[in-house]
Amino acid sequence: MAKIIVCFRGDLSVRAAILAGGYGKRLRPLTETLPKSLLPIGDKGIIEWQIRWLRRYGISELVICAGYLKEKLVERLEDGSRYGVKIKYAFEENPLGTGGALKNARKLLEDEDFFLLVNGDVLTDLNPLKLVDAMGKNFIAAIALVPLPSPYGIVRFDPETWEITSFVEKPKIRDYWINAGVYAMKPEIFDYLPDEGNMERITLPALAERGLLRACPYENCTWLSIDSHKDLEEASKIIPRLEIFKEY
């Protein structure tokens, strides 16, 4: 589902949408009573950390598009005033997928020159405004990319002697890059979005085939995707310590 945010870069107004309506099935039983975006990371829900992150980049007007357990989001976030932002809501009654959820927010975004889009299960300190510059004039969208994080530690050894030289805990594999779930987009994107379905499978490949999609690599940022109970534990140790999330 989409959260819309307005941030100012000089004379530019940037809106963003956060997709925060998934069921979070892999995080049951926690998501039986809370939407995934409200699962706690330390003393705040995922979406509350996202609000703080986006606000640090000047984003202060939000529209949250919610579906599953949407009443819980409204109850927690209300109009956003406690977070120093303004929040509006757009609801979907049935699951629409990421593409359909964004399309459901069309009226809130189509009058903008461009807007940001953020997956609701991503926590990062990357600068989302770089995506606007990366998109430029000739592309409909730009995707933030991060190096593939290894889920395991690796062992380095001498191939000649088999002598182990070092251990590296969960390194970033910089030969491969993954979608970080943060985007900049122009309203033309709506012409490529399905009424129902995932944009990752439908929209983004179509844009890539037409040369309308651009990459924006981030080599040195913190990035976490919350997909499991282990991810919740890891994020609770990392996120509250990052400078970008500290109150100011």
SVG drawing of the C-alpha trace seen along z (x, -y; Angstrom):
<svg xmlns="http://www.w3.org/2000/svg" viewBox="-13 -27 63 54">
<polyline fill="none" stroke="black" stroke-width="0.4" points="0.0,0.0 1.2,-3.5 2.2,-6.2 2.6,-9.5 5.1,-12.0 5.9,-15.5 9.4,-16.8 11.0,-20.0 14.2,-20.3 14.6,-23.9 11.5,-24.7 10.7,-21.0 8.0,-19.2 8.5,-15.4 5.8,-13.0 6.4,-9.4 4.3,-6.3 5.0,-3.5 3.7,0.0 2.6,1.2 -0.4,3.5 1.0,7.0 -0.1,9.9 3.4,10.7 2.6,14.4 6.3,15.3 6.0,13.3 3.1,15.1 1.8,15.3 2.9,11.6 1.0,10.5 -2.2,12.2 -3.0,9.1 -0.7,6.4 0.0,5.4 3.6,6.0 4.4,2.3 3.6,2.0 5.8,4.9 8.2,3.5 11.8,2.7 13.0,1.7 10.4,-0.7 8.8,-1.7 7.0,0.0 8.6,0.4 6.5,-2.4 7.3,-4.7 11.0,-4.3 10.3,-5.0 8.4,-8.2 11.4,-9.4 13.8,-8.5 11.7,-10.3 11.1,-13.3 14.9,-13.7 14.9,-14.3 12.2,-17.0 9.3,-14.7 6.4,-15.8 3.1,-14.9 2.1,-11.3 -0.6,-9.2 -0.7,-5.7 -2.5,-3.2 -3.4,-0.3 -5.4,2.9 -4.8,5.7 -5.6,4.6 -5.8,1.0 -7.7,-0.1 -4.6,0.7 -2.5,-1.7 -5.1,-4.4 -5.4,-3.8 -1.6,-4.1 -0.6,-6.8 -3.8,-8.9 -3.2,-12.2 0.5,-12.0 0.8,-15.1 2.6,-13.1 5.3,-12.4 5.6,-15.9 4.0,-15.0 0.6,-15.1 -1.0,-11.7 -3.8,-10.9 -5.1,-7.4 -6.0,-5.5 -7.5,-2.0 -7.9,1.0 -10.7,3.4 -9.1,6.4 -5.4,7.3 -4.2,5.7 -0.5,6.5 2.2,3.9 1.3,2.6 -2.4,2.4 -1.8,0.8 0.2,-2.0 -2.3,-2.4 -5.0,-2.7 -3.2,-5.9 -3.2,-7.4 -5.3,-10.4 -2.9,-11.4 0.2,-11.2 -0.7,-11.8 -0.5,-15.6 3.1,-15.5 6.2,-15.8 7.6,-12.8 7.2,-11.0 9.0,-8.5 7.9,-4.9 9.1,-2.9 8.3,0.7 6.8,0.9 9.2,3.6 12.5,1.8 14.6,0.0 17.5,-2.0 19.5,-5.2 20.1,-5.8 19.3,-9.3 16.1,-8.8 16.4,-12.2 19.4,-10.9 16.9,-8.8 15.2,-12.0 18.4,-13.2 19.2,-9.7 15.9,-9.4 16.6,-12.5 14.5,-13.5 14.6,-10.3 13.4,-7.7 10.1,-7.0 11.6,-5.5 14.8,-4.9 15.5,-2.1 17.7,-2.2 20.1,0.8 22.2,2.2 24.9,4.9 23.6,8.4 23.9,9.1 25.1,12.6 22.9,14.5 26.0,16.4 29.5,15.7 32.2,16.7 35.6,18.3 38.6,17.1 41.4,19.5 44.5,19.9 43.4,22.0 46.9,23.5 47.5,24.6 43.9,24.6 45.2,22.6 42.3,20.6 43.2,16.9 40.2,15.2 36.5,15.3 34.1,12.5 30.7,12.2 27.8,11.8 29.7,9.7 28.1,7.6 28.6,9.3 29.4,6.4 29.4,8.3 25.6,8.5 23.0,5.8 19.4,6.1 16.3,4.0 16.3,2.0 12.6,1.3 13.0,-2.5 12.1,-4.3 11.6,-7.6 8.8,-7.6 7.0,-9.9 3.2,-9.8 3.7,-8.0 4.2,-4.9 0.5,-4.5 0.2,-3.6 2.2,-0.5 0.7,0.5 -1.8,3.4 -5.1,3.0 -4.1,6.0 -0.7,7.7 2.9,7.0 4.8,4.3 8.1,6.2 6.9,8.9 4.8,6.8 5.7,3.1 9.5,3.0 10.4,5.6 8.2,3.7 10.0,0.4 13.4,2.1 12.5,3.5 11.7,0.0 14.8,-1.6 12.8,-3.6 14.2,-2.3 17.4,-3.5 19.6,-2.2 20.8,-4.3 23.4,-2.2 24.1,-2.8 27.4,-1.2 27.7,-2.4 24.3,-2.5 22.6,-0.4 19.7,1.6 17.5,4.2 14.4,6.0 12.2,7.3 11.0,10.7 11.6,13.0 11.7,13.1 15.4,13.1 15.3,9.9 13.2,8.3 15.9,9.2 18.8,8.0 17.0,4.7 16.3,4.0 20.0,4.0 21.0,1.9 18.3,-0.6 18.0,-2.6 21.7,-3.3 21.9,-4.9 22.3,-8.6 19.5,-9.1 16.9,-7.7 17.9,-9.8 15.5,-12.4 16.4,-16.0"/>
</svg>
